[in-house]
Amino acid sequence: MRQYLKTNKAYYLSALSLAGPIIISQLGHTLVQTADTIIVGQFAGTISLAAVSLVHSVFMIVLVLGLGIAYGLTPLIAQQNGKHNYAECAKLLSNSFWLNALSGVLLFLLVYFGSMYAMEHADQDPLVVETAKPYLLILSLSILPLMIFNTFKQFAEGLGYTKQAMNITIWGNVINVVIAIVLVKGMFGIAPMGVRGVGIATLIDRILMMIVMAYYVLKSPNFKPYITHFAIRFIDKTRLKHILKIGLPVAMQYVFEIGAFAGAALIAGKIGAIEQAAHQTAITLAAMTYMMASGIASAATIKTGNSYGNLNFYRLRKFATVSYHLVIAFMVVCALVFAIFNQYLPLIITQDSQVIALASQLLIIAGLFQLFDGTQVVGLGTLRGIGDVNIPTFITFFAYWIIGLPVAYILGTTPAIGVKGIWYGLTIGLLTSSILLYWRYKRVTKKMFTDQ
């Protein structure tokens, strides 16, 4: 083991240096939702907390659809950068901008008409639904600036520049928390806004992040060779198709996974408001560790994409293996933290003793849950880097919707098991996805070496 680590030390350090800022940046997306959940849980009560859970369950499906489309740019940029084709990188950015802007508008309409309808007809507590409506509307307005922010973020990360998005995300979240507390609690003469306040704070935060990220990419000397051929008016059908060819399957991967979790939240809501709030509390904590694992997966995409672009398959496999090792080590540590501090972590989000008691039980299950969640997201990231997205998309659908969610429903609606059964089902779905994606990765890379 010592000799192996010494021989591969450079790969681990390279992956970590790239993954670190991405982890923080990826975590930022979840921290916006986490901050909203904590602030509402601490200052607005259990019904408002259940309302946030309901909104996130229907909103996140639409949001990750957009994030997946935006993510289609990253492996393409990494591959073209590996070929030193800077002009093509600029042209891809131009097309990604318009694609993401249009997606932002369409996704807003989907939330306004689709998610609102789904929320009203999901057999949820009427008081929870009425509390959730204004939050969902304001949150949907933030999709467009978030999509444009991600255009420039994914471009920069595809080129290996990850620290800037990290810094912008950190400051954005600080601003979001401050504004949210002021508006929710009602400070400095402002009337308490409750759930609406966190929605307004998120909207302001995402507009500011969009402006700063775009300014950085267009003005920084780091991107001068790539921006020379950039023109906002440039639209090319072929390049749009290339981005969508990766972006749409990635979006569907996100939709299948997040959709399963949204379905789980709705099942919890059918059991009761306490169970839904406990589920939201536990899933919020688990989502933070998932987004950190997602950062490692994004680094795997960039490293494998760059290696694939210059046909260095040995380096590609090394970075994939290193990414698996890193995520397993990280998730084991997180699992131990969840198991040891399961009684205390829910206090971050809520003071309701019933919610805390139930959420602490769910966090024990989350320990095992996280290990499979981390390995499956790295499997997806590695395969994206080499442009293999269609079969992995089918795998995620099969794992979550054919295996995980049906088991979650059967166990969750069994009175003797309750909301814990939902988490057992999700864990089985993640295990299935993890195994099948690893098998796919081994098969694809074996073929690369055979063909070479």
Sequence and secondary structure as in RCSB ss.txt:
>XXXX:A:sequence
MRQYLKTNKAYYLSALSLAGPIIISQLGHTLVQTADTIIVGQFAGTISLAAVSLVHSVFMIVLVLGLGIAYGLTP
LIAQQNGKHNYAECAKLLSNSFWLNALSGVLLFLLVYFGSMYAMEHADQDPLVVETAKPYLLILSLSILPLMIFN
TFKQFAEGLGYTKQAMNITIWGNVINVVIAIVLVKGMFGIAPMGVRGVGIATLIDRILMMIVMAYYVLKSPNFKP
YITHFAIRFIDKTRLKHILKIGLPVAMQYVFEIGAFAGAALIAGKIGAIEQAAHQTAITLAAMTYMMASGIASAA
TIKTGNSYGNLNFYRLRKFATVSYHLVIAFMVVCALVFAIFNQYLPLIITQDSQVIALASQLLIIAGLFQLFDGT
QVVGLGTLRGIGDVNIPTFITFFAYWIIGLPVAYILGTTPAIGVKGIWYGLTIGLLTSSILLYWRYKRVTKKMFT
DQ
>XXXX:A:secstr
 HHHHHHHHHHHHHHHHHHHHHHHHHHHHHHHHHHHHHHHHHHT HHHHHHHHHHHHHHHHHHHHHHHHHHTHHH
HHHHHHHTT HHHHHHHHHHHHHHHHHHHHHHHHIIIIIIHHHHHTS   HHHHHHHHHHHHHHHHTHHHHHHHH
HHHHHHHHTT  HHHHHHHHHHHHHHHHHHHHHHHT TT    THHHHHHHHHHHHHHHHHHHHHHHHH GGGHH
HHTT  TT   HHHHHHHHHHHHHHHHHHHHHHHHHHHHHHHHHHH HHHHHHHHHHHHHHHHHHHHHHHHHHHH
HHHHHHHHHTT HHHHHHHHHHHHHHHHHHHHHHHHHHHHSTTTGGGGT   HHHHHHHHHHHHHHHHHHHHHHH
HHHHHHHHHHTT  HHHHHHHHIIIIIIIHHHHHHHHTSTTTTHHHHHHHHHHHHHHHHHHHHHHHHHHHHHHHH
H 
